Amino acid sequence: MKKLALILIVLAGLIVPLACTNNQPTGPLATYNLTATYTFTFTSTPTNWAGYTSTPTPGVGTNTATPFSSPVINIATPTSTFVNTSSPSQPTPVLNGMTWTTSAPPNGVAYDGSTTIYVAEGTEGSTGGLIQMFNTTGTSLGTPLTTYNGTNAFGQPNGVVYYGGNIYVVDQVNNAVYEMTPSGVAVQSVTSWSAVSGGPGSFLDPEGIAVDGSGNIYIADTGHDYVEVFNSSLSTIVAEFNGSAGGNIPFNNPSAVVVDGTGKVYVVDASNQFVKIFTDDSGTSYSSQFWTAVGATSDIYGITLDNSNNICLADSGTEQIEEYTSAGTFITSGLGNGPSTSDPVGLVFIGTNNLLVSDYLHNQLYSVTP
């Protein structure tokens, strides 16, 4: 269940005295554009002061160019002093992209690497979900898909991923995974299989989905506490694993999964508040794990990787995005200048530094720069 706690995210920029145009202070997942104009009173005529387009006379002048350290030294007359007599403008946090409105609460998001974003939408535990398409400028593309192959209505589409010209959708209510064309034509689906490795042989409230470089499809089978791996046609079960490799405790509500370019598998073990990392698709070669809880209410539903394999997590409980190195070292957390209350669920990069976030609470997508 999603935890919609009310918190206030305070976004503050660091303003350094005598800093000038377009300084960018550090801040949690935010980009700040600052323009600070300072007025100075001169006690003597400054000469050759870098940054001025002309030499001001004693009195008032304005620095709109090169930043200086404090105190500013007059090159020609070192004994001259300059007094800051005004305050800089305050920082204004800005989104690095557009905010897009969805037709229903958005869950997982996928990107085809070129022109189209796919959003799995639907209210938790209810039927009547849909897949909505946007282009990369935020324009909705046609009528949302509401059925699998025009006949079977979606329950709650949750995870979605793009591979090989098709989209794969996890339906949490119908306990199924569908492969379909972008226009909704059925390719293949799976609901049950001959169990392997002691696995359940079916889905129960599946949430997350991922694909590796070979086209294998990974499902976070949340209700069964397993991850299942299928070939790209969903016709063959490759592996089922419960996260206990390496002597670890088994998964407890695995909610999301992603695979990097080397084949490492990252699984969000939600109730245990770990990300567990495996080096193969069978889950038997355990690599490492790290604790994800930035706050006591951590409730993570989404995971993705950037080009450096830094890990981004959508934490619905603390209402923020968390970023870690591939080894699990915490980098930062926050939500840019998004709404003060939110419910981030799905994540996908649609550019090198453009992280698209689905906000279940506000029926919207927005982007931040980690």
Secondary structure as the mmCIF struct_conf table of DSSP 4:
data_model
#
loop_
_struct_conf.conf_type_id
_struct_conf.id
_struct_conf.beg_label_comp_id
_struct_conf.beg_label_asym_id
_struct_conf.beg_label_seq_id
_struct_conf.end_label_comp_id
_struct_conf.end_label_asym_id
_struct_conf.end_label_seq_id
TURN_TY1_P TURN_TY1_P1 PRO A 17 LEU A 18
TURN_TY1_P TURN_TY1_P2 THR A 21 ASN A 22
TURN_TY1_P TURN_TY1_P3 PRO A 28 LEU A 29
STRN STRN1 THR A 31 ASN A 33
STRN STRN2 TYR A 38 PHE A 42
BEND BEND1 THR A 43 SER A 44
BEND BEND2 ASN A 48 ASN A 48
TURN_TY1_P TURN_TY1_P4 ALA A 50 GLY A 51
BEND BEND3 THR A 53 SER A 54
HELX_LH_PP_P HELX_LH_PP_P1 PRO A 56 THR A 57
BEND BEND4 PRO A 58 GLY A 59
STRN STRN3 VAL A 60 ASN A 63
BEND BEND5 ALA A 65 THR A 66
BEND BEND6 SER A 70 PRO A 71
BEND BEND7 ILE A 75 ALA A 76
TURN_TY1_P TURN_TY1_P5 PRO A 78 THR A 79
STRN STRN4 PHE A 82 ASN A 84
BEND BEND8 SER A 86 SER A 86
HELX_LH_PP_P HELX_LH_PP_P2 SER A 87 PRO A 91
STRN STRN5 THR A 92 VAL A 94
BEND BEND9 ASN A 96 GLY A 97
STRN STRN6 TRP A 100 THR A 101
BEND BEND10 SER A 103 ALA A 104
STRN STRN7 PRO A 106 TYR A 111
BEND BEND11 GLY A 113 THR A 115
STRN STRN8 THR A 116 GLU A 121
TURN_TY1_P TURN_TY1_P6 GLU A 124 GLY A 125
BEND BEND12 THR A 127 THR A 127
STRN STRN9 LEU A 130 ASN A 135
TURN_TY1_P TURN_TY1_P7 THR A 136 THR A 137
BEND BEND13 GLY A 138 GLY A 138
STRN STRN10 SER A 140 SER A 140
BEND BEND14 GLY A 142 THR A 143
HELX_LH_PP_P HELX_LH_PP_P3 PRO A 144 PRO A 144
STRN STRN11 LEU A 145 LEU A 145
STRN STRN12 THR A 147 TYR A 148
TURN_TY1_P TURN_TY1_P8 ASN A 149 THR A 151
STRN STRN13 ASN A 152 ALA A 153
BEND BEND15 GLY A 155 GLY A 155
STRN STRN14 PRO A 157 TYR A 163
TURN_TY1_P TURN_TY1_P9 GLY A 164 GLY A 165
STRN STRN15 ASN A 166 ASP A 171
TURN_TY1_P TURN_TY1_P10 GLN A 172 ASN A 175
STRN STRN16 ALA A 176 MET A 180
TURN_TY1_P TURN_TY1_P11 PRO A 182 SER A 183
STRN STRN17 ALA A 186 VAL A 190
BEND BEND16 THR A 191 THR A 191
STRN STRN18 SER A 192 SER A 192
TURN_TY1_P TURN_TY1_P12 SER A 197 GLY A 198
BEND BEND17 GLY A 201 GLY A 201
STRN STRN19 SER A 202 SER A 202
BEND BEND18 LEU A 204 ASP A 205
STRN STRN20 GLY A 208 VAL A 211
TURN_TY1_P TURN_TY1_P13 GLY A 213 SER A 214
STRN STRN21 ILE A 217 ASP A 221
HELX_RH_3T_P HELX_RH_3T_P1 THR A 222 HIS A 224
TURN_TY1_P TURN_TY1_P14 ASP A 225 ASP A 225
STRN STRN22 TYR A 226 PHE A 230
TURN_TY1_P TURN_TY1_P15 SER A 232 SER A 233
BEND BEND19 LEU A 234 LEU A 234
BEND BEND20 THR A 236 THR A 236
STRN STRN23 ILE A 237 PHE A 241
BEND BEND21 GLY A 243 GLY A 243
HELX_RH_3T_P HELX_RH_3T_P2 ALA A 245 GLY A 247
HELX_LH_PP_P HELX_LH_PP_P4 ASN A 248 PHE A 251
BEND BEND22 ASN A 252 ASN A 253
STRN STRN24 PRO A 254 VAL A 259
TURN_TY1_P TURN_TY1_P16 GLY A 261 THR A 262
STRN STRN25 VAL A 265 ASP A 269
TURN_TY1_P TURN_TY1_P17 ALA A 270 GLN A 273
STRN STRN26 PHE A 274 PHE A 278
BEND BEND23 THR A 279 ASP A 280
TURN_TY1_P TURN_TY1_P18 ASP A 281 SER A 282
BEND BEND24 GLY A 283 GLY A 283
BEND BEND25 SER A 285 SER A 285
STRN STRN27 TYR A 286 TRP A 291
BEND BEND26 VAL A 294 GLY A 295
TURN_TY1_P TURN_TY1_P19 ALA A 296 THR A 297
STRN STRN28 ILE A 300 LEU A 305
TURN_TY1_P TURN_TY1_P20 ASN A 307 SER A 308
STRN STRN29 ILE A 311 ASP A 315
TURN_TY1_P TURN_TY1_P21 SER A 316 GLU A 319
STRN STRN30 GLN A 320 TYR A 324
TURN_TY1_P TURN_TY1_P22 SER A 326 ALA A 327
STRN STRN31 PHE A 330 GLY A 334
TURN_TY1_P TURN_TY1_P23 GLY A 336 ASN A 337
BEND BEND27 SER A 340 THR A 341
STRN STRN32 PRO A 344 PHE A 349
BEND BEND28 ILE A 350 ASN A 353
STRN STRN33 LEU A 355 ASP A 359
TURN_TY1_P TURN_TY1_P24 TYR A 360 ASN A 363
STRN STRN34 GLN A 364 VAL A 368
#
